[in-house]
Amino acid sequence: MSLLGENAEILKRIDEGGNDLSLSREVDFSHLFADRLSAEAFASDVEHLGFRAAVEKVDRDEGHWDVTASKELVPSAANVTAAEEQLHALAQVYGGYADGWGSMNP
């Protein structure tokens, strides 16, 4: 299944749970990096793309760093997938990778 198809299925389940997906809300996209410098460089770049970014060390033993890139949007499959693809491509430049997305009700 394509990324767009996966996101459509996830959003369908969220919608069936009673969430109004026509309302704009903050969506968080998580990305993992092996070192702080790569994480911070990615965070700086995503801020220039209109996302908010938070950098956090998540694994003290292995030294993994998480960057959560957040943006207000209407959570459609097309919007979420476009953001995911854009962020994943940028994360790869810094040796990182996407680790999922999520959102709270507005």
Backbone as XML, in Angstrom:
<?xml version="1.0"?>
<chain id="A" units="angstrom">
  <residue number="1" name="MET">
    <atom name="N" x="0.849" y="-1.179" z="0.000"/>
    <atom name="CA" x="0.000" y="0.000" z="0.000"/>
    <atom name="C" x="0.894" y="1.242" z="0.000"/>
  </residue>
  <residue number="2" name="SER">
    <atom name="N" x="0.481" y="2.243" z="-0.726"/>
    <atom name="CA" x="1.235" y="3.493" z="-0.806"/>
    <atom name="C" x="1.114" y="4.273" z="0.502"/>
  </residue>
  <residue number="3" name="LEU">
    <atom name="N" x="2.004" y="5.242" z="0.670"/>
    <atom name="CA" x="1.946" y="6.107" z="1.844"/>
    <atom name="C" x="0.618" y="6.857" z="1.884"/>
  </residue>
  <residue number="4" name="LEU">
    <atom name="N" x="0.171" y="7.333" z="0.733"/>
    <atom name="CA" x="-1.118" y="8.022" z="0.666"/>
    <atom name="C" x="-2.241" y="7.090" z="1.112"/>
  </residue>
  <residue number="5" name="GLY">
    <atom name="N" x="-2.213" y="5.848" z="0.651"/>
    <atom name="CA" x="-3.224" y="4.868" z="1.047"/>
    <atom name="C" x="-3.184" y="4.560" z="2.531"/>
  </residue>
  <residue number="6" name="GLU">
    <atom name="N" x="-1.978" y="4.420" z="3.073"/>
    <atom name="CA" x="-1.839" y="4.167" z="4.514"/>
    <atom name="C" x="-2.419" y="5.320" z="5.317"/>
  </residue>
  <residue number="7" name="ASN">
    <atom name="N" x="-2.084" y="6.547" z="4.922"/>
    <atom name="CA" x="-2.596" y="7.705" z="5.649"/>
    <atom name="C" x="-4.107" y="7.822" z="5.518"/>
  </residue>
  <residue number="8" name="ALA">
    <atom name="N" x="-4.647" y="7.494" z="4.350"/>
    <atom name="CA" x="-6.101" y="7.521" z="4.171"/>
    <atom name="C" x="-6.775" y="6.532" z="5.119"/>
  </residue>
  <residue number="9" name="GLU">
    <atom name="N" x="-6.192" y="5.342" z="5.272"/>
    <atom name="CA" x="-6.752" y="4.335" z="6.188"/>
    <atom name="C" x="-6.684" y="4.808" z="7.642"/>
  </residue>
  <residue number="10" name="ILE">
    <atom name="N" x="-5.555" y="5.368" z="8.034"/>
    <atom name="CA" x="-5.398" y="5.870" z="9.409"/>
    <atom name="C" x="-6.423" y="6.965" z="9.677"/>
  </residue>
  <residue number="11" name="LEU">
    <atom name="N" x="-6.538" y="7.901" z="8.754"/>
    <atom name="CA" x="-7.472" y="9.010" z="8.941"/>
    <atom name="C" x="-8.921" y="8.536" z="8.919"/>
  </residue>
  <residue number="12" name="LYS">
    <atom name="N" x="-9.215" y="7.513" z="8.155"/>
    <atom name="CA" x="-10.570" y="6.944" z="8.146"/>
    <atom name="C" x="-10.920" y="6.407" z="9.531"/>
  </residue>
  <residue number="13" name="ARG">
    <atom name="N" x="-9.975" y="5.699" z="10.154"/>
    <atom name="CA" x="-10.220" y="5.171" z="11.509"/>
    <atom name="C" x="-10.389" y="6.308" z="12.519"/>
  </residue>
  <residue number="14" name="ILE">
    <atom name="N" x="-9.592" y="7.356" z="12.371"/>
    <atom name="CA" x="-9.712" y="8.510" z="13.268"/>
    <atom name="C" x="-11.080" y="9.159" z="13.089"/>
  </residue>
  <residue number="15" name="ASP">
    <atom name="N" x="-11.504" y="9.318" z="11.843"/>
    <atom name="CA" x="-12.804" y="9.909" z="11.541"/>
    <atom name="C" x="-13.932" y="9.057" z="12.114"/>
  </residue>
  <residue number="16" name="GLU">
    <atom name="N" x="-13.817" y="7.743" z="11.965"/>
    <atom name="CA" x="-14.837" y="6.835" z="12.496"/>
    <atom name="C" x="-14.886" y="6.873" z="14.016"/>
  </residue>
  <residue number="17" name="GLY">
    <atom name="N" x="-13.810" y="7.324" z="14.640"/>
    <atom name="CA" x="-13.769" y="7.470" z="16.093"/>
    <atom name="C" x="-14.447" y="8.740" z="16.582"/>
  </residue>
  <residue number="18" name="GLY">
    <atom name="N" x="-15.007" y="9.519" z="15.661"/>
    <atom name="CA" x="-15.758" y="10.700" z="16.049"/>
    <atom name="C" x="-14.989" y="12.004" z="15.968"/>
  </residue>
  <residue number="19" name="ASN">
    <atom name="N" x="-13.799" y="11.995" z="15.384"/>
    <atom name="CA" x="-13.023" y="13.227" z="15.241"/>
    <atom name="C" x="-13.412" y="13.944" z="13.952"/>
  </residue>
  <residue number="20" name="ASP">
    <atom name="N" x="-13.601" y="15.246" z="14.029"/>
    <atom name="CA" x="-13.958" y="16.044" z="12.857"/>
    <atom name="C" x="-12.683" y="16.433" z="12.114"/>
  </residue>
  <residue number="21" name="LEU">
    <atom name="N" x="-12.391" y="15.714" z="11.036"/>
    <atom name="CA" x="-11.154" y="15.950" z="10.300"/>
    <atom name="C" x="-11.232" y="17.138" z="9.349"/>
  </residue>
  <residue number="22" name="SER">
    <atom name="N" x="-12.354" y="17.839" z="9.342"/>
    <atom name="CA" x="-12.444" y="19.050" z="8.527"/>
    <atom name="C" x="-11.866" y="20.253" z="9.264"/>
  </residue>
  <residue number="23" name="LEU">
    <atom name="N" x="-11.599" y="20.074" z="10.561"/>
    <atom name="CA" x="-11.051" y="21.161" z="11.376"/>
    <atom name="C" x="-9.529" y="21.143" z="11.342"/>
  </residue>
  <residue number="24" name="SER">
    <atom name="N" x="-8.951" y="22.319" z="11.148"/>
    <atom name="CA" x="-7.498" y="22.455" z="11.173"/>
    <atom name="C" x="-6.988" y="22.162" z="12.580"/>
  </residue>
  <residue number="25" name="ARG">
    <atom name="N" x="-5.829" y="21.527" z="12.643"/>
    <atom name="CA" x="-5.223" y="21.195" z="13.935"/>
    <atom name="C" x="-3.722" y="21.060" z="13.753"/>
  </residue>
  <residue number="26" name="GLU">
    <atom name="N" x="-2.984" y="21.050" z="14.848"/>
    <atom name="CA" x="-1.544" y="20.848" z="14.777"/>
    <atom name="C" x="-1.256" y="19.362" z="14.573"/>
  </residue>
  <residue number="27" name="VAL">
    <atom name="N" x="-0.450" y="19.072" z="13.567"/>
    <atom name="CA" x="-0.035" y="17.701" z="13.283"/>
    <atom name="C" x="1.470" y="17.627" z="13.523"/>
  </residue>
  <residue number="28" name="ASP">
    <atom name="N" x="1.887" y="16.616" z="14.274"/>
    <atom name="CA" x="3.293" y="16.423" z="14.640"/>
    <atom name="C" x="3.894" y="15.296" z="13.808"/>
  </residue>
  <residue number="29" name="PHE">
    <atom name="N" x="5.058" y="15.562" z="13.227"/>
    <atom name="CA" x="5.782" y="14.586" z="12.420"/>
    <atom name="C" x="7.119" y="14.315" z="13.106"/>
  </residue>
  <residue number="30" name="SER">
    <atom name="N" x="7.352" y="13.074" z="13.495"/>
    <atom name="CA" x="8.555" y="12.708" z="14.240"/>
    <atom name="C" x="9.632" y="12.163" z="13.303"/>
  </residue>
  <residue number="31" name="HIS">
    <atom name="N" x="10.886" y="12.558" z="13.589"/>
    <atom name="CA" x="12.041" y="12.102" z="12.801"/>
    <atom name="C" x="13.182" y="11.778" z="13.749"/>
  </residue>
  <residue number="32" name="LEU">
    <atom name="N" x="13.918" y="10.719" z="13.449"/>
    <atom name="CA" x="15.025" y="10.288" z="14.305"/>
    <atom name="C" x="16.365" y="10.497" z="13.608"/>
  </residue>
  <residue number="33" name="PHE">
    <atom name="N" x="17.358" y="10.875" z="14.429"/>
    <atom name="CA" x="18.714" y="11.146" z="13.952"/>
    <atom name="C" x="19.715" y="10.522" z="14.906"/>
  </residue>
  <residue number="34" name="ALA">
    <atom name="N" x="20.897" y="10.230" z="14.378"/>
    <atom name="CA" x="21.935" y="9.578" z="15.177"/>
    <atom name="C" x="22.692" y="10.550" z="16.072"/>
  </residue>
  <residue number="35" name="ASP">
    <atom name="N" x="22.674" y="11.847" z="15.734"/>
    <atom name="CA" x="23.446" y="12.802" z="16.541"/>
    <atom name="C" x="22.731" y="14.148" z="16.625"/>
  </residue>
  <residue number="36" name="ARG">
    <atom name="N" x="23.123" y="14.910" z="17.618"/>
    <atom name="CA" x="22.496" y="16.202" z="17.904"/>
    <atom name="C" x="22.677" y="17.194" z="16.758"/>
  </residue>
  <residue number="37" name="LEU">
    <atom name="N" x="23.873" y="17.255" z="16.176"/>
    <atom name="CA" x="24.126" y="18.231" z="15.115"/>
    <atom name="C" x="23.220" y="18.008" z="13.908"/>
  </residue>
  <residue number="38" name="SER">
    <atom name="N" x="23.027" y="16.763" z="13.521"/>
    <atom name="CA" x="22.128" y="16.455" z="12.401"/>
    <atom name="C" x="20.695" y="16.829" z="12.747"/>
  </residue>
  <residue number="39" name="ALA">
    <atom name="N" x="20.284" y="16.509" z="13.961"/>
    <atom name="CA" x="18.925" y="16.833" z="14.403"/>
    <atom name="C" x="18.694" y="18.340" z="14.399"/>
  </residue>
  <residue number="40" name="GLU">
    <atom name="N" x="19.659" y="19.092" z="14.900"/>
    <atom name="CA" x="19.503" y="20.545" z="14.957"/>
    <atom name="C" x="19.528" y="21.173" z="13.566"/>
  </residue>
  <residue number="41" name="ALA">
    <atom name="N" x="20.342" y="20.638" z="12.663"/>
    <atom name="CA" x="20.374" y="21.156" z="11.291"/>
    <atom name="C" x="19.031" y="20.916" z="10.599"/>
  </residue>
  <residue number="42" name="PHE">
    <atom name="N" x="18.477" y="19.719" z="10.778"/>
    <atom name="CA" x="17.162" y="19.403" z="10.219"/>
    <atom name="C" x="16.105" y="20.334" z="10.810"/>
  </residue>
  <residue number="43" name="ALA">
    <atom name="N" x="16.137" y="20.527" z="12.121"/>
    <atom name="CA" x="15.162" y="21.390" z="12.791"/>
    <atom name="C" x="15.216" y="22.810" z="12.234"/>
  </residue>
  <residue number="44" name="SER">
    <atom name="N" x="16.405" y="23.317" z="12.019"/>
    <atom name="CA" x="16.557" y="24.661" z="11.464"/>
    <atom name="C" x="15.940" y="24.746" z="10.068"/>
  </residue>
  <residue number="45" name="ASP">
    <atom name="N" x="16.195" y="23.743" z="9.256"/>
    <atom name="CA" x="15.645" y="23.741" z="7.898"/>
    <atom name="C" x="14.124" y="23.646" z="7.893"/>
  </residue>
  <residue number="46" name="VAL">
    <atom name="N" x="13.548" y="22.811" z="8.751"/>
    <atom name="CA" x="12.083" y="22.676" z="8.730"/>
    <atom name="C" x="11.404" y="23.944" z="9.235"/>
  </residue>
  <residue number="47" name="GLU">
    <atom name="N" x="12.069" y="24.675" z="10.120"/>
    <atom name="CA" x="11.499" y="25.949" z="10.565"/>
    <atom name="C" x="11.401" y="26.929" z="9.399"/>
  </residue>
  <residue number="48" name="HIS">
    <atom name="N" x="12.355" y="26.881" z="8.481"/>
    <atom name="CA" x="12.308" y="27.736" z="7.289"/>
    <atom name="C" x="11.184" y="27.321" z="6.341"/>
  </residue>
  <residue number="49" name="LEU">
    <atom name="N" x="10.675" y="26.104" z="6.505"/>
    <atom name="CA" x="9.557" y="25.616" z="5.691"/>
    <atom name="C" x="8.201" y="25.889" z="6.347"/>
  </residue>
  <residue number="50" name="GLY">
    <atom name="N" x="8.207" y="26.575" z="7.488"/>
    <atom name="CA" x="6.955" y="26.925" z="8.154"/>
    <atom name="C" x="6.497" y="25.968" z="9.234"/>
  </residue>
  <residue number="51" name="PHE">
    <atom name="N" x="7.340" y="25.010" z="9.606"/>
    <atom name="CA" x="7.033" y="24.090" z="10.700"/>
    <atom name="C" x="7.652" y="24.617" z="11.988"/>
  </residue>
  <residue number="52" name="ARG">
    <atom name="N" x="7.104" y="24.242" z="13.113"/>
    <atom name="CA" x="7.767" y="24.430" z="14.403"/>
    <atom name="C" x="8.568" y="23.162" z="14.653"/>
  </residue>
  <residue number="53" name="ALA">
    <atom name="N" x="9.711" y="23.297" z="15.303"/>
    <atom name="CA" x="10.552" y="22.119" z="15.517"/>
    <atom name="C" x="11.004" y="22.043" z="16.967"/>
  </residue>
  <residue number="54" name="ALA">
    <atom name="N" x="10.983" y="20.839" z="17.514"/>
    <atom name="CA" x="11.477" y="20.575" z="18.867"/>
    <atom name="C" x="12.461" y="19.418" z="18.785"/>
  </residue>
  <residue number="55" name="VAL">
    <atom name="N" x="13.646" y="19.614" z="19.364"/>
    <atom name="CA" x="14.704" y="18.600" z="19.351"/>
    <atom name="C" x="14.825" y="18.017" z="20.749"/>
  </residue>
  <residue number="56" name="GLU">
    <atom name="N" x="14.882" y="16.686" z="20.831"/>
    <atom name="CA" x="14.958" y="16.018" z="22.131"/>
    <atom name="C" x="15.779" y="14.738" z="22.014"/>
  </residue>
  <residue number="57" name="LYS">
    <atom name="N" x="16.658" y="14.519" z="22.989"/>
    <atom name="CA" x="17.392" y="13.255" z="23.038"/>
    <atom name="C" x="16.435" y="12.201" z="23.583"/>
  </residue>
  <residue number="58" name="VAL">
    <atom name="N" x="16.282" y="11.089" z="22.859"/>
    <atom name="CA" x="15.278" y="10.103" z="23.245"/>
    <atom name="C" x="15.843" y="8.782" z="23.725"/>
  </residue>
  <residue number="59" name="ASP">
    <atom name="N" x="17.097" y="8.520" z="23.435"/>
    <atom name="CA" x="17.681" y="7.241" z="23.846"/>
    <atom name="C" x="19.060" y="7.504" z="24.425"/>
  </residue>
  <residue number="60" name="ARG">
    <atom name="N" x="19.136" y="7.519" z="25.732"/>
    <atom name="CA" x="20.401" y="7.868" z="26.387"/>
    <atom name="C" x="21.505" y="6.862" z="26.091"/>
  </residue>
  <residue number="61" name="ASP">
    <atom name="N" x="21.165" y="5.588" z="25.930"/>
    <atom name="CA" x="22.181" y="4.572" z="25.671"/>
    <atom name="C" x="22.709" y="4.638" z="24.243"/>
  </residue>
  <residue number="62" name="GLU">
    <atom name="N" x="21.814" y="4.791" z="23.286"/>
    <atom name="CA" x="22.218" y="4.754" z="21.883"/>
    <atom name="C" x="22.417" y="6.141" z="21.295"/>
  </residue>
  <residue number="63" name="GLY">
    <atom name="N" x="21.977" y="7.180" z="22.002"/>
    <atom name="CA" x="22.198" y="8.536" z="21.536"/>
    <atom name="C" x="21.298" y="9.009" z="20.415"/>
  </residue>
  <residue number="64" name="HIS">
    <atom name="N" x="20.099" y="8.457" z="20.283"/>
    <atom name="CA" x="19.187" y="8.909" z="19.235"/>
    <atom name="C" x="18.545" y="10.243" z="19.609"/>
  </residue>
  <residue number="65" name="TRP">
    <atom name="N" x="18.321" y="11.045" z="18.600"/>
    <atom name="CA" x="17.703" y="12.353" z="18.775"/>
    <atom name="C" x="16.421" y="12.411" z="17.955"/>
  </residue>
  <residue number="66" name="ASP">
    <atom name="N" x="15.357" y="12.937" z="18.567"/>
    <atom name="CA" x="14.066" y="13.074" z="17.907"/>
    <atom name="C" x="13.831" y="14.538" z="17.579"/>
  </residue>
  <residue number="67" name="VAL">
    <atom name="N" x="13.356" y="14.789" z="16.380"/>
    <atom name="CA" x="12.891" y="16.123" z="16.015"/>
    <atom name="C" x="11.417" y="15.994" z="15.669"/>
  </residue>
  <residue number="68" name="THR">
    <atom name="N" x="10.590" y="16.722" z="16.403"/>
    <atom name="CA" x="9.168" y="16.775" z="16.093"/>
    <atom name="C" x="8.918" y="18.064" z="15.327"/>
  </residue>
  <residue number="69" name="ALA">
    <atom name="N" x="8.502" y="17.912" z="14.080"/>
    <atom name="CA" x="8.155" y="19.045" z="13.228"/>
    <atom name="C" x="6.632" y="19.162" z="13.245"/>
  </residue>
  <residue number="70" name="SER">
    <atom name="N" x="6.132" y="20.312" z="13.660"/>
    <atom name="CA" x="4.688" y="20.493" z="13.833"/>
    <atom name="C" x="4.178" y="21.609" z="12.940"/>
  </residue>
  <residue number="71" name="LYS">
    <atom name="N" x="2.958" y="21.396" z="12.434"/>
    <atom name="CA" x="2.349" y="22.404" z="11.572"/>
    <atom name="C" x="0.838" y="22.310" z="11.683"/>
  </residue>
  <residue number="72" name="GLU">
    <atom name="N" x="0.193" y="23.464" z="11.657"/>
    <atom name="CA" x="-1.266" y="23.540" z="11.661"/>
    <atom name="C" x="-1.758" y="23.242" z="10.246"/>
  </residue>
  <residue number="73" name="LEU">
    <atom name="N" x="-2.637" y="22.232" z="10.124"/>
    <atom name="CA" x="-3.201" y="21.906" z="8.817"/>
    <atom name="C" x="-4.478" y="21.108" z="8.986"/>
  </residue>
  <residue number="74" name="VAL">
    <atom name="N" x="-5.261" y="21.046" z="7.913"/>
    <atom name="CA" x="-6.434" y="20.172" z="7.882"/>
    <atom name="C" x="-5.894" y="18.776" z="7.586"/>
  </residue>
  <residue number="75" name="PRO">
    <atom name="N" x="-6.151" y="17.800" z="8.472"/>
    <atom name="CA" x="-5.533" y="16.479" z="8.327"/>
    <atom name="C" x="-6.198" y="15.589" z="7.271"/>
  </residue>
  <residue number="76" name="SER">
    <atom name="N" x="-5.996" y="15.946" z="6.022"/>
    <atom name="CA" x="-6.451" y="15.084" z="4.928"/>
    <atom name="C" x="-5.301" y="14.161" z="4.550"/>
  </residue>
  <residue number="77" name="ALA">
    <atom name="N" x="-5.615" y="13.081" z="3.866"/>
    <atom name="CA" x="-4.562" y="12.154" z="3.438"/>
    <atom name="C" x="-3.556" y="12.870" z="2.542"/>
  </residue>
  <residue number="78" name="ALA">
    <atom name="N" x="-4.039" y="13.735" z="1.664"/>
    <atom name="CA" x="-3.144" y="14.460" z="0.760"/>
    <atom name="C" x="-2.233" y="15.413" z="1.529"/>
  </residue>
  <residue number="79" name="ASN">
    <atom name="N" x="-2.787" y="16.166" z="2.485"/>
    <atom name="CA" x="-1.981" y="17.124" z="3.252"/>
    <atom name="C" x="-0.940" y="16.425" z="4.116"/>
  </residue>
  <residue number="80" name="VAL">
    <atom name="N" x="-1.348" y="15.388" z="4.810"/>
    <atom name="CA" x="-0.423" y="14.664" z="5.690"/>
    <atom name="C" x="0.674" y="13.994" z="4.861"/>
  </residue>
  <residue number="81" name="THR">
    <atom name="N" x="0.291" y="13.375" z="3.761"/>
    <atom name="CA" x="1.271" y="12.680" z="2.922"/>
    <atom name="C" x="2.264" y="13.659" z="2.306"/>
  </residue>
  <residue number="82" name="ALA">
    <atom name="N" x="1.783" y="14.799" z="1.831"/>
    <atom name="CA" x="2.686" y="15.796" z="1.242"/>
    <atom name="C" x="3.704" y="16.272" z="2.274"/>
  </residue>
  <residue number="83" name="ALA">
    <atom name="N" x="3.245" y="16.544" z="3.491"/>
    <atom name="CA" x="4.164" y="16.980" z="4.547"/>
    <atom name="C" x="5.146" y="15.870" z="4.897"/>
  </residue>
  <residue number="84" name="GLU">
    <atom name="N" x="4.637" y="14.645" z="5.031"/>
    <atom name="CA" x="5.516" y="13.510" z="5.350"/>
    <atom name="C" x="6.604" y="13.329" z="4.307"/>
  </residue>
  <residue number="85" name="GLU">
    <atom name="N" x="6.233" y="13.382" z="3.042"/>
    <atom name="CA" x="7.206" y="13.172" z="1.970"/>
    <atom name="C" x="8.247" y="14.286" z="1.946"/>
  </residue>
  <residue number="86" name="GLN">
    <atom name="N" x="7.800" y="15.525" z="2.128"/>
    <atom name="CA" x="8.722" y="16.658" z="2.149"/>
    <atom name="C" x="9.710" y="16.534" z="3.306"/>
  </residue>
  <residue number="87" name="LEU">
    <atom name="N" x="9.205" y="16.233" z="4.486"/>
    <atom name="CA" x="10.057" y="16.137" z="5.670"/>
    <atom name="C" x="10.980" y="14.927" z="5.611"/>
  </residue>
  <residue number="88" name="HIS">
    <atom name="N" x="10.479" y="13.803" z="5.128"/>
    <atom name="CA" x="11.313" y="12.601" z="5.044"/>
    <atom name="C" x="12.490" y="12.823" z="4.096"/>
  </residue>
  <residue number="89" name="ALA">
    <atom name="N" x="12.232" y="13.457" z="2.956"/>
    <atom name="CA" x="13.315" y="13.732" z="2.003"/>
    <atom name="C" x="14.373" y="14.624" z="2.641"/>
  </residue>
  <residue number="90" name="LEU">
    <atom name="N" x="13.948" y="15.625" z="3.388"/>
    <atom name="CA" x="14.901" y="16.513" z="4.057"/>
    <atom name="C" x="15.642" y="15.781" z="5.172"/>
  </residue>
  <residue number="91" name="ALA">
    <atom name="N" x="14.951" y="14.943" z="5.921"/>
    <atom name="CA" x="15.598" y="14.181" z="7.002"/>
    <atom name="C" x="16.708" y="13.296" z="6.449"/>
  </residue>
  <residue number="92" name="GLN">
    <atom name="N" x="16.486" y="12.713" z="5.280"/>
    <atom name="CA" x="17.494" y="11.836" z="4.683"/>
    <atom name="C" x="18.787" y="12.588" z="4.377"/>
  </residue>
  <residue number="93" name="VAL">
    <atom name="N" x="18.696" y="13.872" z="4.066"/>
    <atom name="CA" x="19.886" y="14.688" z="3.810"/>
    <atom name="C" x="20.807" y="14.666" z="5.032"/>
  </residue>
  <residue number="94" name="TYR">
    <atom name="N" x="20.220" y="14.590" z="6.220"/>
    <atom name="CA" x="20.973" y="14.614" z="7.475"/>
    <atom name="C" x="21.110" y="13.226" z="8.103"/>
  </residue>
  <residue number="95" name="GLY">
    <atom name="N" x="20.837" y="12.189" z="7.335"/>
    <atom name="CA" x="20.976" y="10.827" z="7.838"/>
    <atom name="C" x="19.848" y="10.395" z="8.751"/>
  </residue>
  <residue number="96" name="GLY">
    <atom name="N" x="18.739" y="11.120" z="8.726"/>
    <atom name="CA" x="17.599" y="10.787" z="9.576"/>
    <atom name="C" x="16.497" y="10.088" z="8.805"/>
  </residue>
  <residue number="97" name="TYR">
    <atom name="N" x="15.444" y="9.764" z="9.527"/>
    <atom name="CA" x="14.305" y="9.099" z="8.892"/>
    <atom name="C" x="13.025" y="9.418" z="9.651"/>
  </residue>
  <residue number="98" name="ALA">
    <atom name="N" x="11.913" y="9.326" z="8.934"/>
    <atom name="CA" x="10.602" y="9.593" z="9.519"/>
    <atom name="C" x="10.228" y="8.480" z="10.488"/>
  </residue>
  <residue number="99" name="ASP">
    <atom name="N" x="9.556" y="8.864" z="11.579"/>
    <atom name="CA" x="9.144" y="7.897" z="12.600"/>
    <atom name="C" x="7.669" y="8.058" z="12.959"/>
  </residue>
  <residue number="100" name="GLY">
    <atom name="N" x="6.869" y="8.509" z="11.987"/>
    <atom name="CA" x="5.428" y="8.583" z="12.200"/>
    <atom name="C" x="4.914" y="9.990" z="12.453"/>
  </residue>
  <residue number="101" name="TRP">
    <atom name="N" x="3.594" y="10.083" z="12.527"/>
    <atom name="CA" x="2.941" y="11.361" z="12.769"/>
    <atom name="C" x="1.755" y="11.144" z="13.695"/>
  </residue>
  <residue number="102" name="GLY">
    <atom name="N" x="1.271" y="12.239" z="14.257"/>
    <atom name="CA" x="0.115" y="12.165" z="15.132"/>
    <atom name="C" x="-0.481" y="13.538" z="15.343"/>
  </residue>
  <residue number="103" name="SER">
    <atom name="N" x="-1.665" y="13.555" z="15.944"/>
    <atom name="CA" x="-2.358" y="14.805" z="16.195"/>
    <atom name="C" x="-3.361" y="14.614" z="17.321"/>
  </residue>
  <residue number="104" name="MET">
    <atom name="N" x="-3.558" y="15.664" z="18.068"/>
    <atom name="CA" x="-4.584" y="15.673" z="19.101"/>
    <atom name="C" x="-5.827" y="16.335" z="18.517"/>
  </residue>
  <residue number="105" name="ASN">
    <atom name="N" x="-6.963" y="16.111" z="19.123"/>
    <atom name="CA" x="-8.178" y="16.794" z="18.688"/>
    <atom name="C" x="-8.010" y="18.288" z="18.900"/>
  </residue>
  <residue number="106" name="PRO">
    <atom name="N" x="-8.603" y="19.095" z="17.995"/>
    <atom name="CA" x="-8.484" y="20.562" z="18.156"/>
    <atom name="C" x="-9.270" y="21.049" z="19.354"/>
  </residue>
</chain>
